[in-house]
Structures are given as C-alpha cells and as structure tokens.
Amino acid sequence: NPVIMRKIRNPYLGLEDQGYNCFACCPQNPYGLKMEFYEDGDDIVSIWEPHLNFQSWIGTLHGGIQATLLDEAGGWIISRKLQTTGMTTHLNVRYKSSVPVGKGPIEIRARLKEMKRNFAFIEAEISHEGIICSTCEMVYCTFSKEVAEKDFHFRGCSLEEE
C-alpha cells in the first residue's frame, strides 16, 4: 500500500507584511529557492529543481545551497511533525557525490530520529535519480507553543487538503 505524498500548506504565507521573506521557502523571494514540502509518512519531502544560478563548479550544486536545502527540510519537520518552531543548533553535512544542476529535479527528505527534552535530532538526505548525494544530521532547539505563536506568528502547520 504505497504512501501518497500530501502537500503541506506553508504556514507563513500571508505574513509577508510582517517581514516573511525566507530564502528557502518564501515563494515571493526573487532570489530564493522557493521550496515546497510534502508529507510522506514520517518523512518530510521537497522535490526541487537545481537552477544554474546555484552552482559552484560547472554543473554542480553549491555545497552551501545543499546545506540550506537540508536545514530547511529539518525546519519543516519542526513545523509539521512537532507543530511548533525552533532554531538550528547543529548542522553536520556529509557530501558523498556531486549534485548535478540542469539534470532534473532532486529530492530532499528529512525525518525526526529522536527528541531529548526540547531538542529534535533530525536526519536528512539529498538524492538525484535515486542516488544519495549528501546526508545530514542536525539538531534543532524547539520553542514552546506560546513562543512559536507570540514571536514567530506560528498558528499550526496543516496539509493543503485539511
């Protein structure tokens, strides 16, 4: 019984007048990555097309952009799976093979591994055509629901069909 990926509603749309302009996920940021996210069981997934403007060496996605893609997927774990906000405290990326640009979409996939108090331990990877190109272990310090609402305008993260 295959799991069907379900699109996650961006909980920050409509907050542009409050300053929402995230480099990774704001669809209106002209310089941004414009990532969108899906729920696939326990995983959060983004299918993203590497643009030539984000390359380092010819035909290769910049490592800093890869780190951003992985980090953002972790942030959406916090929003969707934990229904709060947080901040990255550790990000450990391992680059296994180059990620091509201009050769079709890549998949960024993240999952929550464990919670210790308010710290979320998350793992993620980037793959192209089924080959894992980079992996990441990250830690997020999660905020209380009150802080998430008061300081980050967070009112919950739902699926588009909900």
PAZAPA-4460 file (N, C-alpha, C; in steps of 0.05 Angstrom, whole numbers, plus 32768, in hexadecimal, padded with zeros to 4 digits):
% residues 162
    n_x    n_y    n_z   ca_x   ca_y   ca_z    c_x    c_y    c_z   seq   type   mol
   8011   7FE8   8000   8000   8000   8000   8012   8019   8000     1      N     A
   8017   8025   7FE8   802A   803C   7FE7   801E   8054   7FF5     2      P     A
   8030   8062   8003   8028   807B   8010   8028   8091   7FFB     3      V     A
   8013   80A1   7FFB   8010   80B7   7FE8   801A   80D0   7FF6     4      I     A
   802D   80DE   7FE8   8037   80F7   7FF3   8021   810C   7FF3     5      M     A
   801E   8119   8009   8009   812E   800C   8016   8149   8010     6      R     A
   800E   815D   8001   801A   8178   8002   8014   8185   801D     7      K     A
   8029   8191   8028   8027   81A0   8041   8021   81BE   803B     8      I     A
   800E   81C9   8049   8008   81E5   8045   801E   81F5   8053     9      R     A
   8029   8209   8045   803D   821A   8051   8030   822C   8067    10      N     A
   8037   8228   8080   8029   8237   8096   8030   8254   8097    11      P     A
   8044   825D   8087   804D   8279   8088   8042   828A   8071    12      Y     A
   8034   827E   805E   8029   828E   8049   8015   82A2   8055    13      L     A
   8016   82BA   804B   8005   82CF   8056   8014   82E0   806B    14      G     A
   802C   82D8   8073   803B   82E7   8087   8051   82F8   8079    15      L     A
   804F   82FC   805F   8063   830C   8051   8064   8328   805C    16      E     A
   804D   8333   8064   804C   834F   806F   805A   834F   808B    17      D     A
   805D   8338   8098   806B   8336   80B1   8089   8331   80AD    18      Q     A
   8091   832E   8093   80AD   832A   808D   80B4   830E   8084    19      G     A
   80A0   82FC   8080   80A7   82E1   8077   80B2   82E3   805A    20      Y     A
   80CB   82DA   8057   80D8   82DA   803D   80EE   82C4   803D    21      N     A
   80E8   82AD   8048   80FC   8298   804C   810A   8291   8031    22      C     A
   8124   8291   8032   8134   828A   801B   812D   826E   8010    23      F     A
   8127   825C   8022   8122   8240   801A   8105   823B   8011    24      A     A
   80F1   8246   801F   80D5   823D   801A   80C2   8253   8012    25      C     A
   80C9   826C   8012   80B6   8281   800A   80B3   8281   7FEC    26      C     A
   809A   827D   7FE2   8096   827C   7FC5   809A   8298   7FB8    27      P     A
   8099   82AE   7FC8   809C   82C8   7FBC   80B8   82D3   7FBD    28      Q     A
   80CB   82C5   7FC9   80E7   82CE   7FCA   80F4   82CA   7FAF    29      N     A
   80FA   82E0   7FA1   8104   82DD   7F85   8120   82CF   7F84    30      P     A
   812F   82CF   7F9A   8149   82C2   7F9A   8148   82A7   7FA8    31      Y     A
   8131   829F   7FB2   812E   8287   7FC3   812C   826D   7FB4    32      G     A
   812B   8258   7FC4   812A   823C   7FBA   810D   8234   7FB4    33      L     A
   80F9   8241   7FC1   80DD   823C   7FBC   80D6   821F   7FC1    34      K     A
   80E0   8213   7FD6   80DB   81F7   7FDD   80BE   81F3   7FE5    35      M     A
   80B3   81DC   7FDE   8099   81D4   7FE7   809C   81B8   7FF4    36      E     A
   808A   81B1   8006   808E   8199   8015   8075   8187   8015    37      F     A
   807B   816D   8018   8067   8158   8018   806C   8146   8030    38      Y     A
   8056   813A   8039   8058   8126   804F   8056   810B   8042    39      E     A
   8069   80F9   8048   806A   80DE   803E   806E   80CC   8056    40      D     A
   8058   80C4   8064   805B   80B5   807D   8069   80C6   8092    41      G     A
   807F   80BB   809C   808F   80C9   80B1   80A2   80DE   80A4    42      D     A
   80A5   80DD   808A   80B8   80EE   807D   80AB   8108   8073    43      D     A
   80BC   811D   8072   80B5   8136   8064   80C6   8137   804B    44      I     A
   80BA   813D   8035   80C8   813B   801B   80C4   8154   800B    45      V     A
   80DA   815C   7FFD   80D8   8172   7FEA   80E4   8168   7FD0    46      S     A
   80D6   816D   7FBA   80E0   8167   7F9F   80E8   8182   7F94    47      I     A
   8101   8185   7F8D   810C   81A0   7F86   811E   819E   7F6E    48      W     A
   811C   81B1   7F5C   812C   81B2   7F44   8144   81C4   7F47    49      E     A
   815C   81B9   7F48   8174   81CA   7F4B   8178   81DC   7F32    50      P     A
   8178   81F6   7F37   817C   820A   7F22   8199   8210   7F1E    51      H     A
   81A1   8217   7F06   81BD   821D   7EFF   81C8   8233   7F10    52      L     A
   81B7   8245   7F1A   81C1   825C   7F2B   81CA   8253   7F46    53      N     A
   81C5   8239   7F4D   81CC   822F   7F68   81E4   821C   7F67    54      F     A
   81F3   821D   7F51   8209   820A   7F4E   8223   8215   7F5A    55      Q     A
   8235   8203   7F61   8251   820A   7F68   8261   8205   7F4F    56      S     A
   826F   81ED   7F4F   827D   81E6   7F36   8269   81E1   7F20    57      W     A
   8271   81E1   7F08   8260   81DE   7EF1   824E   81C5   7EF4    58      I     A
   8234   81C9   7EF2   8221   81B3   7EF2   821D   81A6   7F0D    59      G     A
   8227   81B3   7F23   8225   81A7   7F3E   8217   81BA   7F51    60      T     A
   8204   81B0   7F60   81F6   81C0   7F74   8209   81C8   7F8B    61      L     A
   8209   81E2   7F92   821A   81EC   7FA7   8214   81DE   7FC2    62      H     A
   822A   81D7   7FD1   8226   81CA   7FEA   8217   81DA   7FFF    63      G     A
   821A   81F4   7FFE   820A   8205   8010   81ED   8204   800B    64      G     A
   81E6   8203   7FF1   81C9   8200   7FEA   81BF   81E4   7FF3    65      I     A
   81CF   81D0   7FF0   81C7   81B5   7FFA   81C2   81B6   8018    66      Q     A
   81D4   81C3   8027   81D0   81C6   8044   81B6   81D5   804A    67      A     A
   81B0   81E9   803A   8197   81F8   803E   817F   81E7   8039    68      T     A
   817F   81D7   8023   8169   81C5   801D   8164   81B1   8034    69      L     A
   817A   81A6   803E   8177   8192   8053   816D   819F   806D    70      L     A
   8178   81B6   8074   8171   81C4   808C   8153   81CC   808B    71      D     A
   814A   81D5   8074   812E   81DD   8071   811B   81C6   8074    72      E     A
   8123   81AF   8069   8112   8197   806D   8110   8190   808A    73      A     A
   8126   8194   8099   8125   8190   80B6   8111   81A3   80C4    74      G     A
   8112   81BC   80BB   80FF   81CF   80C6   80E2   81C8   80C1    75      G     A
   80DC   81BC   80AB   80C1   81B3   80A5   80B9   819A   80B5    76      W     A
   80CC   818B   80BD   80C7   8175   80D1   80BC   8182   80EA    77      I     A
   80C9   8197   80F3   80C0   81A5   810C   80A4   81B0   8108    78      I     A
   809F   81BE   80F1   8085   81CA   80ED   806F   81B5   80EA    79      S     A
   8073   81A1   80DA   805D   818E   80D4   805B   8178   80E9    80      R     A
   8071   816B   80EF   8070   8153   8101   806E   815B   811E    81      K     A
   807B   8171   8126   807A   8179   8142   8067   8191   8147    82      L     A
   805D   819D   8132   8049   81B3   8134   8053   81CA   8145    83      Q     A
   806D   81D2   8140   8078   81E9   814E   808E   81F4   813D    84      T     A
   809E   8206   8148   80B5   8211   813A   80CE   820B   814A    85      T     A
   80E5   8212   813E   80FE   820D   814C   8115   8219   813C    86      G     A
   812D   8213   8145   8145   821D   8137   815A   8207   8136    87      M     A
   8169   8207   8120   817E   81F4   811C   8194   81FA   8130    88      T     A
   819E   81E5   813E   81B5   81E8   8150   81CE   81DA   8144    89      T     A
   81C9   81C4   8136   81DF   81B5   8129   81D6   81AC   810D    90      H     A
   81E9   81AD   80FA   81E3   81A4   80DF   81FD   8197   80D5    91      L     A
   81FB   817D   80D1   8213   816E   80C8   820D   8161   80AD    92      N     A
   8218   816C   8098   8212   8162   807D   822A   8152   8073    93      V     A
   8224   813B   8067   8238   812A   805A   8232   812A   803C    94      R     A
   8245   8133   802D   8242   8134   8010   824E   811A   8004    95      Y     A
   823D   8109   7FF8   8246   80EF   7FEE   824D   80F0   7FD1    96      K     A
   823C   80FE   7FC1   8242   8101   7FA5   8234   811B   7F9C    97      S     A
   823D   8126   7F85   8233   813F   7F7D   8215   813D   7F75    98      S     A
   8207   8154   7F7A   81EB   8156   7F72   81EB   8166   7F58    99      V     A
   81E1   815A   7F43   81E1   8168   7F29   81CC   817E   7F27   100      P     A
   81D3   8193   7F19   81BF   81A8   7F12   81B8   81A5   7EF5   101      V     A
   819F   81AB   7EEE   8196   81A9   7ED3   8191   818D   7EC9   102      G     A
   818F   817A   7EDC   818C   815D   7ED5   8173   8152   7EE2   103      K     A
   815F   8163   7EE6   8146   8159   7EF2   8145   815E   7F10   104      G     A
   812E   8158   7F1C   8129   815E   7F38   8139   814C   7F4B   105      P     A
   813D   8157   7F63   8149   8147   7F79   8134   8144   7F8E   106      I     A
   8138   8131   7FA0   8126   812D   7FB6   8135   8132   7FD0   107      E     A
   8128   8142   7FE2   8133   8147   7FFC   811F   813A   800F   108      I     A
   8129   8129   8021   8117   8119   8032   8122   811A   804F   109      R     A
   8111   8120   8062   8119   8122   807E   8106   8113   8090   110      A     A
   8111   810A   80A7   8100   80FC   80BB   810B   8102   80D7   111      R     A
   80F9   8101   80EA   8100   8105   8106   810A   80EA   8111   112      L     A
   8122   80EA   811D   812E   80D2   8128   8128   80CF   8145   113      K     A
   812A   80E5   8155   8125   80E4   8171   8122   80FF   817D   114      E     A
   8114   8100   8194   8111   8118   81A4   8120   8114   81BE   115      M     A
   812F   8128   81C7   813A   8129   81E2   8133   8144   81ED   116      K     A
   8121   8143   8201   8115   815C   820B   8109   816C   81F3   117      R     A
   8113   8185   81EF   8108   8195   81D9   811B   8194   81C1   118      N     A
   812D   8181   81C0   813F   817F   81A9   8136   8169   8196   119      F     A
   8133   8170   817D   812B   815D   8168   8143   8155   8158   120      A     A
   8148   813B   8156   815E   8130   8147   8152   8126   812C   121      F     A
   815C   8131   8117   8150   812D   80FC   8166   8123   80E9   122      I     A
   815E   8112   80D7   8171   810A   80C1   8163   8110   80A6   123      E     A
   8174   8116   8093   8169   811D   8078   817D   8115   8063   124      A     A
   8174   8113   804A   8186   810D   8034   817B   811A   801A   125      E     A
   818E   811F   8008   8187   8128   7FED   818E   8111   7FDA   126      I     A
   817B   810B   7FC9   8180   80F7   7FB4   8178   8101   7F99   127      S     A
   8186   80F6   7F85   8180   80FB   7F69   817E   80E1   7F5A   128      H     A
   8168   80DC   7F4E   8162   80C4   7F3F   8168   80AB   7F51   129      E     A
   8160   80AD   7F6A   8162   8096   7F7C   817D   8093   7F8A   130      G     A
   8191   80A3   7F82   81AC   80A2   7F8E   81AE   80B7   7FA4   131      I     A
   81B5   80AF   7FBD   81B9   80C2   7FD2   81D3   80D1   7FCE   132      I     A
   81D1   80EB   7FCC   81E8   80FC   7FC6   81F4   8109   7FDF   133      C     A
   81E3   8110   7FF2   81EC   811C   800B   81D9   8114   8022   134      S     A
   81E4   8112   803A   81D4   810C   8051   81D9   8121   8067   135      T     A
   81C7   8121   807A   81CA   8136   808F   81BE   812C   80A9   136      C     A
   81CC   8132   80BE   81C1   812F   80D9   81BF   814B   80E5   137      E     A
   81A8   8151   80F0   81A4   816C   80FB   8195   816B   8116   138      M     A
   8199   817F   8125   818B   8182   813F   817D   819D   813E   139      V     A
   8164   819D   8146   8154   81B5   8149   814C   81B8   8166   140      Y     A
   814F   81D0   8170   8143   81D7   818A   8127   81E0   8184   141      C     A
   8113   81D2   818F   80F7   81DA   8189   80ED   81ED   819F   142      T     A
   80DB   81FE   8196   80CF   8212   81A7   80B4   8209   81B1   143      F     A
   80AC   8214   81C8   8091   820E   81D2   807C   8219   81BE   144      S     A
   8064   820D   81C0   804F   8216   81AE   8048   8234   81B2   145      K     A
   804B   823D   81CB   8046   8259   81D1   805A   826B   81C3   146      E     A
   8074   8264   81C5   8089   8274   81B7   8085   8272   8199   147      V     A
   807E   825B   818F   807A   8257   8172   8064   826A   8168   148      A     A
   804F   826C   8177   8038   827D   816F   803F   829B   8173   149      E     A
   804A   82A2   818A   804F   82BE   8190   8065   82CA   8180   150      K     A
   807C   82BC   817E   8094   82C7   8171   8096   82C0   8153   151      D     A
   808A   82AA   814B   808D   82A1   812F   8073   829F   8120   152      F     A
   805D   82A9   812B   8043   82AA   811E   803A   828E   8115   153      H     A
   8043   8279   8123   803D   825D   811B   8022   8255   8126   154      F     A
   8010   824D   8114   7FF5   8245   811C   7FEF   8228   8114   155      R     A
   8004   8218   8110   8000   81FC   8108   8007   81F8   80EB   156      G     A
   800D   81E0   80E4   8015   81D8   80C9   8005   81C1   80C0   157      C     A
   7FF4   81C5   80AC   7FE1   81B0   80A3   7FE7   81A8   8086   158      S     A
   7FD9   8193   807E   7FDB   818B   8062   7FC7   819C   8052   159      L     A
   7FCD   819F   8038   7FBB   81B0   8027   7F9F   81A5   8026   160      E     A
   7F9B   818B   8028   7F7F   8181   8026   7F70   8182   8040   161      E     A
   7F7E   818A   8056   7F70   818B   8070   7F61   81A5   8073   162      E     A
***
